[in-house]
Amino acid sequence: MLLALAEAGRAVPAGDVPVGAVVLSADGTVLATGFNEREASGDPTAHAEVLALRRAAARTGEWRLTGCTLVVTLEPCVMCAGALVQSRVERVVFGAWDDKAGAAGSLWDLVRDRRLNHRPEVVPGVLGEVCADRLSAFFRAR
């Protein structure tokens, strides 16, 4: 989570919400990282999770990220939760809950919906206060 927090900080200079993500292989090797780049790129899908998943898939040469863990500073939204399910990530670890748009247990629980063919394990609240404080500080400054 500390690496994801460092990635989150990289989003701030462009005015992006400080969310960072890391994809780890089954053995814990860092495959890819990402941070929000919506403002910087003008791409509405440039969330930290999506960028990290894309980079991990490119690095492995596989769209299936079986055995991988995604670590992210904020609970994934519906788009990112869908990408997690589609990429077959084994586990998602997140910091702060997102009561306004979260899709991994707060507002929705898309990633564990029994109707889907893949349901990653969810580990919430890792360094949750630190992650939430980082987000709150960003929005206070705006």
N, CA, C and O atoms as a GROMACS GRO file, in nm:
protein
  568
    1MET      N    1   0.084  -0.120   0.000
    1MET     CA    2   0.000   0.000   0.000
    1MET      C    3   0.088   0.126   0.000
    1MET      O    4   0.048   0.229  -0.053
    2LEU      N    5   0.205   0.116   0.058
    2LEU     CA    6   0.292   0.233   0.058
    2LEU      C    7   0.334   0.273  -0.083
    2LEU      O    8   0.343   0.392  -0.114
    3LEU      N    9   0.358   0.175  -0.168
    3LEU     CA   10   0.390   0.204  -0.308
    3LEU      C   11   0.270   0.266  -0.378
    3LEU      O   12   0.286   0.358  -0.458
    4ALA      N   13   0.150   0.216  -0.352
    4ALA     CA   14   0.028   0.273  -0.410
    4ALA      C   15   0.010   0.417  -0.363
    4ALA      O   16  -0.032   0.502  -0.442
    5LEU      N   17   0.038   0.445  -0.238
    5LEU     CA   18   0.030   0.583  -0.187
    5LEU      C   19   0.130   0.674  -0.257
    5LEU      O   20   0.099   0.789  -0.288
    6ALA      N   21   0.250   0.624  -0.281
    6ALA     CA   22   0.350   0.702  -0.354
    6ALA      C   23   0.301   0.731  -0.496
    6ALA      O   24   0.317   0.842  -0.546
    7GLU      N   25   0.241   0.632  -0.560
    7GLU     CA   26   0.184   0.651  -0.693
    7GLU      C   27   0.074   0.757  -0.690
    7GLU      O   28   0.064   0.840  -0.779
    8ALA      N   29  -0.010   0.752  -0.587
    8ALA     CA   30  -0.120   0.848  -0.574
    8ALA      C   31  -0.068   0.991  -0.575
    8ALA      O   32  -0.129   1.080  -0.636
    9GLY      N   33   0.043   1.013  -0.509
    9GLY     CA   34   0.102   1.147  -0.505
    9GLY      C   35   0.142   1.199  -0.642
    9GLY      O   36   0.149   1.320  -0.662
   10ARG      N   37   0.168   1.110  -0.735
   10ARG     CA   38   0.208   1.150  -0.871
   10ARG      C   39   0.091   1.210  -0.950
   10ARG      O   40   0.113   1.275  -1.052
   11ALA      N   41  -0.032   1.187  -0.903
   11ALA     CA   42  -0.150   1.238  -0.974
   11ALA      C   43  -0.175   1.386  -0.947
   11ALA      O   44  -0.232   1.456  -1.031
   12VAL      N   45  -0.132   1.433  -0.833
   12VAL     CA   46  -0.167   1.567  -0.785
   12VAL      C   47  -0.118   1.681  -0.874
   12VAL      O   48  -0.195   1.774  -0.898
   13PRO      N   49   0.006   1.679  -0.924
   13PRO     CA   50   0.052   1.793  -1.006
   13PRO      C   51  -0.037   1.826  -1.126
   13PRO      O   52  -0.047   1.941  -1.166
   14ALA      N   53  -0.102   1.724  -1.183
   14ALA     CA   54  -0.191   1.748  -1.297
   14ALA      C   55  -0.333   1.780  -1.254
   14ALA      O   56  -0.421   1.801  -1.338
   15GLY      N   57  -0.357   1.783  -1.123
   15GLY     CA   58  -0.491   1.811  -1.073
   15GLY      C   59  -0.580   1.689  -1.064
   15GLY      O   60  -0.701   1.702  -1.045
   16ASP      N   61  -0.522   1.571  -1.077
   16ASP     CA   62  -0.599   1.448  -1.067
   16ASP      C   63  -0.616   1.407  -0.922
   16ASP      O   64  -0.533   1.438  -0.837
   17VAL      N   65  -0.726   1.338  -0.894
   17VAL     CA   66  -0.752   1.286  -0.761
   17VAL      C   67  -0.641   1.186  -0.726
   17VAL      O   68  -0.611   1.098  -0.806
   18PRO      N   69  -0.580   1.200  -0.608
   18PRO     CA   70  -0.466   1.116  -0.573
   18PRO      C   71  -0.505   0.972  -0.538
   18PRO      O   72  -0.523   0.937  -0.422
   19VAL      N   73  -0.516   0.892  -0.642
   19VAL     CA   74  -0.540   0.748  -0.626
   19VAL      C   75  -0.426   0.677  -0.697
   19VAL      O   76  -0.390   0.710  -0.810
   20GLY      N   77  -0.368   0.579  -0.628
   20GLY     CA   78  -0.260   0.502  -0.685
   20GLY      C   79  -0.290   0.354  -0.676
   20GLY      O   80  -0.362   0.309  -0.588
   21ALA      N   81  -0.232   0.278  -0.770
   21ALA     CA   82  -0.256   0.134  -0.776
   21ALA      C   83  -0.128   0.061  -0.812
   21ALA      O   84  -0.040   0.114  -0.880
   22VAL      N   85  -0.119  -0.064  -0.765
   22VAL     CA   86  -0.005  -0.151  -0.792
   22VAL      C   87  -0.060  -0.290  -0.822
   22VAL      O   88  -0.149  -0.337  -0.752
   23VAL      N   89  -0.008  -0.355  -0.925
   23VAL     CA   90  -0.041  -0.494  -0.952
   23VAL      C   91   0.079  -0.579  -0.915
   23VAL      O   92   0.191  -0.556  -0.961
   24LEU      N   93   0.054  -0.679  -0.829
   24LEU     CA   94   0.157  -0.771  -0.784
   24LEU      C   95   0.134  -0.908  -0.846
   24LEU      O   96   0.019  -0.952  -0.858
   25SER      N   97   0.241  -0.974  -0.884
   25SER     CA   98   0.230  -1.111  -0.934
   25SER      C   99   0.202  -1.205  -0.817
   25SER      O  100   0.201  -1.162  -0.701
   26ALA      N  101   0.179  -1.331  -0.846
   26ALA     CA  102   0.151  -1.430  -0.742
   26ALA      C  103   0.265  -1.441  -0.641
   26ALA      O  104   0.242  -1.473  -0.525
   27ASP      N  105   0.388  -1.414  -0.685
   27ASP     CA  106   0.501  -1.423  -0.592
   27ASP      C  107   0.534  -1.289  -0.526
   27ASP      O  108   0.634  -1.279  -0.454
   28GLY      N  109   0.451  -1.186  -0.549
   28GLY     CA  110   0.469  -1.057  -0.485
   28GLY      C  111   0.554  -0.958  -0.561
   28GLY      O  112   0.579  -0.848  -0.512
   29THR      N  113   0.598  -0.994  -0.681
   29THR     CA  114   0.675  -0.903  -0.766
   29THR      C  115   0.584  -0.794  -0.819
   29THR      O  116   0.471  -0.820  -0.859
   30VAL      N  117   0.633  -0.671  -0.818
   30VAL     CA  118   0.556  -0.560  -0.875
   30VAL      C  119   0.559  -0.574  -1.027
   30VAL      O  120   0.665  -0.569  -1.090
   31LEU      N  121   0.439  -0.591  -1.086
   31LEU     CA  122   0.427  -0.601  -1.231
   31LEU      C  123   0.404  -0.465  -1.295
   31LEU      O  124   0.456  -0.435  -1.402
   32ALA      N  125   0.324  -0.381  -1.227
   32ALA     CA  126   0.287  -0.252  -1.286
   32ALA      C  127   0.231  -0.160  -1.179
   32ALA      O  128   0.185  -0.205  -1.074
   33THR      N  129   0.236  -0.033  -1.208
   33THR     CA  130   0.178   0.068  -1.120
   33THR      C  131   0.094   0.164  -1.204
   33THR      O  132   0.101   0.163  -1.327
   34GLY      N  133   0.015   0.244  -1.136
   34GLY     CA  134  -0.064   0.345  -1.205
   34GLY      C  135  -0.116   0.447  -1.107
   34GLY      O  136  -0.126   0.420  -0.987
   35PHE      N  137  -0.148   0.562  -1.158
   35PHE     CA  138  -0.213   0.667  -1.080
   35PHE      C  139  -0.314   0.735  -1.169
   35PHE      O  140  -0.305   0.726  -1.291
   36ASN      N  141  -0.409   0.803  -1.109
   36ASN     CA  142  -0.513   0.868  -1.188
   36ASN      C  143  -0.451   0.966  -1.287
   36ASN      O  144  -0.367   1.049  -1.251
   37GLU      N  145  -0.493   0.954  -1.412
   37GLU     CA  146  -0.442   1.042  -1.518
   37GLU      C  147  -0.555   1.099  -1.603
   37GLU      O  148  -0.534   1.135  -1.719
   38ARG      N  149  -0.675   1.108  -1.546
   38ARG     CA  150  -0.788   1.158  -1.625
   38ARG      C  151  -0.766   1.302  -1.671
   38ARG      O  152  -0.786   1.334  -1.788
   39GLU      N  153  -0.726   1.388  -1.579
   39GLU     CA  154  -0.704   1.529  -1.615
   39GLU      C  155  -0.585   1.543  -1.709
   39GLU      O  156  -0.589   1.619  -1.806
   40ALA      N  157  -0.479   1.469  -1.681
   40ALA     CA  158  -0.357   1.479  -1.761
   40ALA      C  159  -0.378   1.428  -1.904
   40ALA      O  160  -0.321   1.482  -1.998
   41SER      N  161  -0.459   1.323  -1.918
   41SER     CA  162  -0.475   1.261  -2.050
   41SER      C  163  -0.606   1.297  -2.120
   41SER      O  164  -0.620   1.277  -2.241
   42GLY      N  165  -0.702   1.349  -2.045
   42GLY     CA  166  -0.834   1.375  -2.102
   42GLY      C  167  -0.912   1.247  -2.128
   42GLY      O  168  -1.007   1.246  -2.206
   43ASP      N  169  -0.871   1.140  -2.064
   43ASP     CA  170  -0.931   1.007  -2.083
   43ASP      C  171  -1.015   0.972  -1.960
   43ASP      O  172  -0.960   0.956  -1.852
   44PRO      N  173  -1.146   0.958  -1.975
   44PRO     CA  174  -1.230   0.927  -1.859
   44PRO      C  175  -1.204   0.789  -1.800
   44PRO      O  176  -1.245   0.762  -1.687
   45THR      N  177  -1.137   0.702  -1.874
   45THR     CA  178  -1.108   0.568  -1.822
   45THR      C  179  -0.969   0.559  -1.758
   45THR      O  180  -0.928   0.451  -1.716
   46ALA      N  181  -0.898   0.668  -1.750
   46ALA     CA  182  -0.761   0.667  -1.699
   46ALA      C  183  -0.756   0.667  -1.546
   46ALA      O  184  -0.689   0.750  -1.484
   47HIS      N  185  -0.828   0.573  -1.487
   47HIS     CA  186  -0.821   0.553  -1.342
   47HIS      C  187  -0.694   0.473  -1.311
   47HIS      O  188  -0.646   0.398  -1.396
   48ALA      N  189  -0.643   0.489  -1.192
   48ALA     CA  190  -0.520   0.421  -1.150
   48ALA      C  191  -0.528   0.270  -1.172
   48ALA      O  192  -0.434   0.209  -1.221
   49GLU      N  193  -0.642   0.211  -1.135
   49GLU     CA  194  -0.657   0.066  -1.145
   49GLU      C  195  -0.652   0.019  -1.290
   49GLU      O  196  -0.582  -0.078  -1.322
   50VAL      N  197  -0.724   0.086  -1.377
   50VAL     CA  198  -0.729   0.048  -1.517
   50VAL      C  199  -0.591   0.060  -1.581
   50VAL      O  200  -0.548  -0.029  -1.655
   51LEU      N  201  -0.521   0.168  -1.552
   51LEU     CA  202  -0.387   0.187  -1.608
   51LEU      C  203  -0.291   0.079  -1.557
   51LEU      O  204  -0.212   0.025  -1.634
   52ALA      N  205  -0.298   0.049  -1.428
   52ALA     CA  206  -0.210  -0.055  -1.373
   52ALA      C  207  -0.242  -0.192  -1.433
   52ALA      O  208  -0.151  -0.268  -1.464
   53LEU      N  209  -0.370  -0.223  -1.449
   53LEU     CA  210  -0.409  -0.352  -1.509
   53LEU      C  211  -0.361  -0.360  -1.653
   53LEU      O  212  -0.310  -0.464  -1.695
   54ARG      N  213  -0.377  -0.252  -1.730
   54ARG     CA  214  -0.330  -0.252  -1.869
   54ARG      C  215  -0.180  -0.276  -1.877
   54ARG      O  216  -0.133  -0.355  -1.959
   55ARG      N  217  -0.107  -0.208  -1.790
   55ARG     CA  218   0.039  -0.222  -1.791
   55ARG      C  219   0.082  -0.362  -1.748
   55ARG      O  220   0.177  -0.418  -1.803
   56ALA      N  221   0.014  -0.418  -1.650
   56ALA     CA  222   0.046  -0.554  -1.605
   56ALA      C  223   0.019  -0.655  -1.716
   56ALA      O  224   0.099  -0.746  -1.737
   57ALA      N  225  -0.093  -0.639  -1.785
   57ALA     CA  226  -0.125  -0.729  -1.896
   57ALA      C  227  -0.021  -0.716  -2.008
   57ALA      O  228   0.020  -0.816  -2.066
   58ALA      N  229   0.021  -0.595  -2.036
   58ALA     CA  230   0.123  -0.574  -2.139
   58ALA      C  231   0.255  -0.639  -2.098
   58ALA      O  232   0.324  -0.699  -2.181
   59ARG      N  233   0.288  -0.628  -1.972
   59ARG     CA  234   0.415  -0.686  -1.924
   59ARG      C  235   0.412  -0.838  -1.927
   59ARG      O  236   0.512  -0.902  -1.962
   60THR      N  237   0.298  -0.897  -1.891
   60THR     CA  238   0.291  -1.043  -1.887
   60THR      C  239   0.256  -1.103  -2.023
   60THR      O  240   0.280  -1.221  -2.047
   61GLY      N  241   0.199  -1.021  -2.111
   61GLY     CA  242   0.156  -1.071  -2.240
   61GLY      C  243   0.026  -1.148  -2.232
   61GLY      O  244  -0.009  -1.222  -2.325
   62GLU      N  245  -0.044  -1.133  -2.124
   62GLU     CA  246  -0.171  -1.204  -2.099
   62GLU      C  247  -0.275  -1.106  -2.047
   62GLU      O  248  -0.244  -1.021  -1.964
   63TRP      N  249  -0.398  -1.117  -2.096
   63TRP     CA  250  -0.504  -1.034  -2.039
   63TRP      C  251  -0.554  -1.092  -1.908
   63TRP      O  252  -0.606  -1.021  -1.823
   64ARG      N  253  -0.537  -1.222  -1.891
   64ARG     CA  254  -0.575  -1.286  -1.764
   64ARG      C  255  -0.463  -1.265  -1.664
   64ARG      O  256  -0.351  -1.311  -1.684
   65LEU      N  257  -0.494  -1.197  -1.556
   65LEU     CA  258  -0.394  -1.171  -1.453
   65LEU      C  259  -0.417  -1.266  -1.335
   65LEU      O  260  -0.421  -1.225  -1.219
   66THR      N  261  -0.432  -1.392  -1.368
   66THR     CA  262  -0.457  -1.497  -1.270
   66THR      C  263  -0.347  -1.499  -1.166
   66THR      O  264  -0.229  -1.494  -1.199
   67GLY      N  265  -0.387  -1.506  -1.039
   67GLY     CA  266  -0.292  -1.510  -0.929
   67GLY      C  267  -0.242  -1.373  -0.885
   67GLY      O  268  -0.172  -1.363  -0.784
   68CYS      N  269  -0.277  -1.269  -0.958
   68CYS     CA  270  -0.229  -1.135  -0.926
   68CYS      C  271  -0.317  -1.067  -0.821
   68CYS      O  272  -0.433  -1.101  -0.801
   69THR      N  273  -0.256  -0.969  -0.755
   69THR     CA  274  -0.325  -0.886  -0.656
   69THR      C  275  -0.316  -0.741  -0.702
   69THR      O  276  -0.210  -0.695  -0.744
   70LEU      N  277  -0.428  -0.671  -0.695
   70LEU     CA  278  -0.428  -0.528  -0.721
   70LEU      C  279  -0.441  -0.458  -0.587
   70LEU      O  280  -0.533  -0.485  -0.510
   71VAL      N  281  -0.348  -0.367  -0.559
   71VAL     CA  282  -0.350  -0.287  -0.438
   71VAL      C  283  -0.381  -0.145  -0.481
   71VAL      O  284  -0.314  -0.090  -0.568
   72VAL      N  285  -0.482  -0.084  -0.420
   72VAL     CA  286  -0.524   0.051  -0.461
   72VAL      C  287  -0.564   0.132  -0.338
   72VAL      O  288  -0.614   0.076  -0.240
   73THR      N  289  -0.541   0.261  -0.343
   73THR     CA  290  -0.562   0.345  -0.226
   73THR      C  291  -0.709   0.376  -0.198
   73THR      O  292  -0.744   0.416  -0.087
   74LEU      N  293  -0.796   0.359  -0.297
   74LEU     CA  294  -0.938   0.388  -0.283
   74LEU      C  295  -1.019   0.271  -0.336
   74LEU      O  296  -0.982   0.211  -0.437
   75GLU      N  297  -1.128   0.240  -0.270
   75GLU     CA  298  -1.217   0.134  -0.317
   75GLU      C  299  -1.252   0.155  -0.464
   75GLU      O  300  -1.291   0.265  -0.502
   76PRO      N  301  -1.238   0.052  -0.546
   76PRO     CA  302  -1.266   0.067  -0.689
   76PRO      C  303  -1.411   0.106  -0.720
   76PRO      O  304  -1.505   0.066  -0.650
   77CYS      N  305  -1.426   0.186  -0.825
   77CYS     CA  306  -1.558   0.224  -0.876
   77CYS      C  307  -1.614   0.109  -0.961
   77CYS      O  308  -1.550   0.005  -0.974
   78VAL      N  309  -1.731   0.129  -1.017
   78VAL     CA  310  -1.794   0.025  -1.099
   78VAL      C  311  -1.707  -0.010  -1.221
   78VAL      O  312  -1.691  -0.128  -1.252
   79MET      N  313  -1.652   0.089  -1.288
   79MET     CA  314  -1.569   0.063  -1.405
   79MET      C  315  -1.447  -0.020  -1.366
   79MET      O  316  -1.415  -0.119  -1.432
   80CYS      N  317  -1.381   0.021  -1.261
   80CYS     CA  318  -1.259  -0.049  -1.219
   80CYS      C  319  -1.291  -0.187  -1.162
   80CYS      O  320  -1.216  -0.281  -1.184
   81ALA      N  321  -1.402  -0.199  -1.091
   81ALA     CA  322  -1.444  -0.330  -1.040
   81ALA      C  323  -1.471  -0.425  -1.157
   81ALA      O  324  -1.434  -0.542  -1.151
   82GLY      N  325  -1.534  -0.375  -1.261
   82GLY     CA  326  -1.557  -0.457  -1.380
   82GLY      C  327  -1.426  -0.499  -1.444
   82GLY      O  328  -1.413  -0.614  -1.488
   83ALA      N  329  -1.330  -0.409  -1.451
   83ALA     CA  330  -1.200  -0.443  -1.508
   83ALA      C  331  -1.129  -0.549  -1.423
   83ALA      O  332  -1.061  -0.636  -1.477
   84LEU      N  333  -1.145  -0.541  -1.292
   84LEU     CA  334  -1.085  -0.642  -1.203
   84LEU      C  335  -1.144  -0.779  -1.229
   84LEU      O  336  -1.071  -0.878  -1.238
   85VAL      N  337  -1.274  -0.784  -1.242
   85VAL     CA  338  -1.342  -0.912  -1.269
   85VAL      C  339  -1.298  -0.965  -1.405
   85VAL      O  340  -1.264  -1.083  -1.417
   86GLN      N  341  -1.298  -0.880  -1.506
   86GLN     CA  342  -1.264  -0.924  -1.642
   86GLN      C  343  -1.119  -0.968  -1.654
   86GLN      O  344  -1.088  -1.056  -1.734
   87SER      N  345  -1.030  -0.910  -1.575
   87SER     CA  346  -0.888  -0.946  -1.583
   87SER      C  347  -0.853  -1.068  -1.500
   87SER      O  348  -0.740  -1.115  -1.504
   88ARG      N  349  -0.950  -1.119  -1.426
   88ARG     CA  350  -0.932  -1.240  -1.344
   88ARG      C  351  -0.831  -1.221  -1.231
   88ARG      O  352  -0.766  -1.316  -1.188
   89VAL      N  353  -0.818  -1.097  -1.183
   89VAL     CA  354  -0.732  -1.071  -1.068
   89VAL      C  355  -0.782  -1.155  -0.951
   89VAL      O  356  -0.902  -1.167  -0.929
   90GLU      N  357  -0.690  -1.213  -0.878
   90GLU     CA  358  -0.728  -1.301  -0.768
   90GLU      C  359  -0.774  -1.225  -0.644
   90GLU      O  360  -0.861  -1.271  -0.570
   91ARG      N  361  -0.714  -1.107  -0.622
   91ARG     CA  362  -0.740  -1.034  -0.498
   91ARG      C  363  -0.731  -0.885  -0.523
   91ARG      O  364  -0.649  -0.839  -0.602
   92VAL      N  365  -0.817  -0.810  -0.456
   92VAL     CA  366  -0.806  -0.664  -0.456
   92VAL      C  367  -0.794  -0.619  -0.311
   92VAL      O  368  -0.874  -0.656  -0.225
   93VAL      N  369  -0.692  -0.539  -0.287
   93VAL     CA  370  -0.664  -0.483  -0.155
   93VAL      C  371  -0.681  -0.333  -0.169
   93VAL      O  372  -0.618  -0.271  -0.255
   94PHE      N  373  -0.766  -0.273  -0.085
   94PHE     CA  374  -0.780  -0.128  -0.097
   94PHE      C  375  -0.773  -0.060   0.039
   94PHE      O  376  -0.791  -0.121   0.144
   95GLY      N  377  -0.746   0.070   0.033
   95GLY     CA  378  -0.731   0.151   0.154
   95GLY      C  379  -0.861   0.211   0.199
   95GLY      O  380  -0.930   0.155   0.284
   96ALA      N  381  -0.896   0.325   0.143
   96ALA     CA  382  -1.014   0.401   0.186
   96ALA      C  383  -1.141   0.349   0.119
   96ALA      O  384  -1.141   0.311   0.002
   97TRP      N  385  -1.248   0.349   0.195
   97TRP     CA  386  -1.380   0.317   0.140
   97TRP      C  387  -1.428   0.437   0.058
   97TRP      O  388  -1.392   0.551   0.088
   98ASP      N  389  -1.509   0.412  -0.044
   98ASP     CA  390  -1.568   0.518  -0.126
   98ASP      C  391  -1.720   0.506  -0.118
   98ASP      O  392  -1.781   0.434  -0.196
   99ASP      N  393  -1.778   0.577  -0.024
   99ASP     CA  394  -1.922   0.569  -0.001
   99ASP      C  395  -2.005   0.630  -0.114
   99ASP      O  396  -2.126   0.607  -0.121
  100LYS      N  397  -1.942   0.707  -0.201
  100LYS     CA  398  -2.015   0.771  -0.311
  100LYS      C  399  -2.012   0.690  -0.440
  100LYS      O  400  -2.104   0.699  -0.521
  101ALA      N  401  -1.907   0.609  -0.461
  101ALA     CA  402  -1.895   0.538  -0.589
  101ALA      C  403  -1.831   0.401  -0.576
  101ALA      O  404  -1.801   0.338  -0.678
  102GLY      N  405  -1.808   0.352  -0.457
  102GLY     CA  406  -1.740   0.225  -0.436
  102GLY      C  407  -1.820   0.105  -0.484
  102GLY      O  408  -1.941   0.098  -0.466
  103ALA      N  409  -1.749   0.010  -0.544
  103ALA     CA  410  -1.815  -0.110  -0.597
  103ALA      C  411  -1.748  -0.238  -0.549
  103ALA      O  412  -1.750  -0.341  -0.617
  104ALA      N  413  -1.688  -0.230  -0.429
  104ALA     CA  414  -1.624  -0.348  -0.371
  104ALA      C  415  -1.670  -0.368  -0.226
  104ALA      O  416  -1.596  -0.420  -0.142
  105GLY      N  417  -1.794  -0.326  -0.200
  105GLY     CA  418  -1.849  -0.351  -0.068
  105GLY      C  419  -1.923  -0.237  -0.003
  105GLY      O  420  -2.000  -0.260   0.090
  106SER      N  421  -1.904  -0.113  -0.048
  106SER     CA  422  -1.974  -0.002   0.017
  106SER      C  423  -2.107   0.027  -0.051
  106SER      O  424  -2.212  -0.019  -0.005
  107LEU      N  425  -2.104   0.101  -0.160
  107LEU     CA  426  -2.226   0.136  -0.232
  107LEU      C  427  -2.278   0.015  -0.311
  107LEU      O  428  -2.398  -0.015  -0.308
  108TRP      N  429  -2.188  -0.053  -0.380
  108TRP     CA  430  -2.217  -0.177  -0.453
  108TRP      C  431  -2.114  -0.281  -0.411
  108TRP      O  432  -2.015  -0.248  -0.345
  109ASP      N  433  -2.137  -0.404  -0.451
  109ASP     CA  434  -2.038  -0.509  -0.430
  109ASP      C  435  -2.026  -0.592  -0.557
  109ASP      O  436  -2.048  -0.713  -0.558
  110LEU      N  437  -1.991  -0.523  -0.663
  110LEU     CA  438  -1.981  -0.585  -0.795
  110LEU      C  439  -1.880  -0.698  -0.798
  110LEU      O  440  -1.905  -0.802  -0.859
  111VAL      N  441  -1.766  -0.679  -0.735
  111VAL     CA  442  -1.659  -0.778  -0.746
  111VAL      C  443  -1.694  -0.912  -0.682
  111VAL      O  444  -1.634  -1.014  -0.714
  112ARG      N  445  -1.791  -0.912  -0.591
  112ARG     CA  446  -1.829  -1.039  -0.527
  112ARG      C  447  -1.970  -1.083  -0.564
  112ARG      O  448  -2.030  -1.165  -0.494
  113ASP      N  449  -2.023  -1.030  -0.672
  113ASP     CA  450  -2.157  -1.066  -0.717
  113ASP      C  451  -2.156  -1.211  -0.765
  113ASP      O  452  -2.080  -1.246  -0.857
  114ARG      N  453  -2.238  -1.295  -0.706
  114ARG     CA  454  -2.239  -1.438  -0.738
  114ARG      C  455  -2.280  -1.469  -0.881
  114ARG      O  456  -2.255  -1.579  -0.931
  115ARG      N  457  -2.342  -1.373  -0.947
  115ARG     CA  458  -2.385  -1.396  -1.085
  115ARG      C  459  -2.269  -1.388  -1.185
  115ARG      O  460  -2.283  -1.427  -1.300
  116LEU      N  461  -2.156  -1.337  -1.141
  116LEU     CA  462  -2.041  -1.322  -1.229
  116LEU      C  463  -1.955  -1.448  -1.228
  116LEU      O  464  -1.959  -1.526  -1.133
  117ASN      N  465  -1.879  -1.467  -1.334
  117ASN     CA  466  -1.798  -1.587  -1.348
  117ASN      C  467  -1.670  -1.584  -1.267
  117ASN      O  468  -1.606  -1.687  -1.248
  118HIS      N  469  -1.630  -1.468  -1.219
  118HIS     CA  470  -1.507  -1.455  -1.140
  118HIS      C  471  -1.531  -1.357  -1.027
  118HIS      O  472  -1.589  -1.251  -1.047
  119ARG      N  473  -1.488  -1.393  -0.909
  119ARG     CA  474  -1.506  -1.307  -0.792
  119ARG      C  475  -1.375  -1.300  -0.713
  119ARG      O  476  -1.341  -1.394  -0.642
  120PRO      N  477  -1.301  -1.191  -0.726
  120PRO     CA  478  -1.176  -1.180  -0.651
  120PRO      C  479  -1.201  -1.165  -0.501
  120PRO      O  480  -1.305  -1.116  -0.458
  121GLU      N  481  -1.104  -1.207  -0.425
  121GLU     CA  482  -1.105  -1.183  -0.280
  121GLU      C  483  -1.091  -1.033  -0.259
  121GLU      O  484  -1.020  -0.966  -0.334
  122VAL      N  485  -1.157  -0.979  -0.157
  122VAL     CA  486  -1.150  -0.837  -0.126
  122VAL      C  487  -1.092  -0.819   0.014
  122VAL      O  488  -1.141  -0.878   0.110
  123VAL      N  489  -0.987  -0.738   0.024
  123VAL     CA  490  -0.924  -0.706   0.152
  123VAL      C  491  -0.934  -0.554   0.168
  123VAL      O  492  -0.854  -0.480   0.111
  124PRO      N  493  -1.033  -0.506   0.246
  124PRO     CA  494  -1.054  -0.362   0.258
  124PRO      C  495  -0.980  -0.299   0.377
  124PRO      O  496  -0.940  -0.368   0.470
  125GLY      N  497  -0.964  -0.168   0.370
  125GLY     CA  498  -0.920  -0.091   0.485
  125GLY      C  499  -0.772  -0.094   0.518
  125GLY      O  500  -0.734  -0.054   0.628
  126VAL      N  501  -0.686  -0.139   0.427
  126VAL     CA  502  -0.543  -0.143   0.455
  126VAL      C  503  -0.488   0.000   0.450
  126VAL      O  504  -0.494   0.066   0.346
  127LEU      N  505  -0.435   0.046   0.560
  127LEU     CA  506  -0.392   0.186   0.575
  127LEU      C  507  -0.505   0.281   0.535
  127LEU      O  508  -0.483   0.386   0.476
  128GLY      N  509  -0.626   0.241   0.569
  128GLY     CA  510  -0.746   0.314   0.529
  128GLY      C  511  -0.748   0.459   0.573
  128GLY      O  512  -0.786   0.546   0.495
  129GLU      N  513  -0.708   0.486   0.695
  129GLU     CA  514  -0.709   0.625   0.745
  129GLU      C  515  -0.607   0.710   0.671
  129GLU      O  516  -0.635   0.825   0.637
  130VAL      N  517  -0.490   0.654   0.646
  130VAL     CA  518  -0.386   0.728   0.573
  130VAL      C  519  -0.437   0.761   0.432
  130VAL      O  520  -0.423   0.874   0.385
  131CYS      N  521  -0.495   0.662   0.366
  131CYS     CA  522  -0.547   0.683   0.230
  131CYS      C  523  -0.660   0.785   0.229
  131CYS      O  524  -0.664   0.873   0.143
  132ALA      N  525  -0.751   0.774   0.325
  132ALA     CA  526  -0.864   0.868   0.334
  132ALA      C  527  -0.814   1.010   0.364
  132ALA      O  528  -0.865   1.106   0.307
  133ASP      N  529  -0.716   1.022   0.452
  133ASP     CA  530  -0.662   1.154   0.484
  133ASP      C  531  -0.599   1.220   0.362
  133ASP      O  532  -0.612   1.340   0.342
  134ARG      N  533  -0.530   1.141   0.281
  134ARG     CA  534  -0.467   1.194   0.160
  134ARG      C  535  -0.574   1.251   0.065
  134ARG      O  536  -0.557   1.359   0.009
  135LEU      N  537  -0.682   1.176   0.049
  135LEU     CA  538  -0.791   1.222  -0.038
  135LEU      C  539  -0.860   1.345   0.019
  135LEU      O  540  -0.888   1.440  -0.054
  136SER      N  541  -0.886   1.344   0.148
  136SER     CA  542  -0.952   1.460   0.213
  136SER      C  543  -0.868   1.585   0.199
  136SER      O  544  -0.921   1.693   0.172
  137ALA      N  545  -0.736   1.574   0.218
  137ALA     CA  546  -0.648   1.688   0.205
  137ALA      C  547  -0.651   1.744   0.064
  137ALA      O  548  -0.652   1.866   0.044
  138PHE      N  549  -0.654   1.656  -0.035
  138PHE     CA  550  -0.660   1.700  -0.175
  138PHE      C  551  -0.787   1.782  -0.200
  138PHE      O  552  -0.781   1.890  -0.259
  139PHE      N  553  -0.902   1.731  -0.155
  139PHE     CA  554  -1.027   1.801  -0.180
  139PHE      C  555  -1.042   1.928  -0.097
  139PHE      O  556  -1.105   2.024  -0.142
  140ARG      N  557  -0.985   1.930   0.022
  140ARG     CA  558  -0.985   2.054   0.103
  140ARG      C  559  -0.907   2.164   0.032
  140ARG      O  560  -0.948   2.280   0.031
  141ALA      N  561  -0.794   2.127  -0.027
  141ALA     CA  562  -0.709   2.224  -0.097
  141ALA      C  563  -0.774   2.279  -0.222
  141ALA      O  564  -0.740   2.388  -0.268
  142ARG      N  565  -0.867   2.204  -0.279
  142ARG     CA  566  -0.934   2.248  -0.401
  142ARG      C  567  -1.042   2.345  -0.365
  142ARG      O  568  -1.112   2.395  -0.453
   0.00000   0.00000   0.00000
